[in-house]
């Protein structure tokens, strides 16, 4: 399984939230580049970055951080948060993102995301499928759309999406373990889809359980920053 460390950004700093609530913000590092370099030093090849300011305000706000990390490390960065327009997507790629996440925009303007798939291909567009219960969450998780997860995945699988990042928001930042039954159900329904689990990982056993279930990727954030899992442990488990 590929282990992907995470950096969430607010005001150019590394932060983490609990259940997507901006009031729970905790700053873990003033220097995202230094954190990214640390991840790289442990052998990680990929980095998951979320522009929380962008998700809340509706357009990317931390592209300068993305640009610097992509310029000064060899990490493959997947980038999300506030990407709504063609210009937003273009800016993220120009700043160095290897992949971008289409989350809210895939609900609100599916034709635009279809255009991105035609232009850049499914290898560079990740579907963001974050859920409250069984419904897709949008707008920085502030709203819930009347769209069920499995219907959403079915629609986008037909459009050629090959990979998805999915967070059970009730577990995000809570260190209560990942939503394993959810990911197993996704894998059973969509066996060819690359599922990247996100949220809730608190112990190396959580990652081992995901790997045993055949989940191909997992994002780890707060467990690293809270020192629940060491980067050495993660690097030994990582196959990405």
Secondary structure, DSSP 8 states (H G I E B T S, - for coil): -EEEEEEEEETTEEEEEETTEEEEEEEEES-HHHHHHHHHHTT--EEEEEEHHHHHHTS---HHHHHHHHHHS--EEEEESS--SHHHHHHHHHTT-SEEEESHHHHH-HHHHHHHHHHH-TTTEEEE--EETTEEEETTTTEEEEEEHHHHHHHHHHTT--EEEEEBGGGTTT-S---HHHHHHHHHH-TTSEEEEES---SHHHHHHHHHTT--EEEE-HHHHTTSS-HHHHHHH---
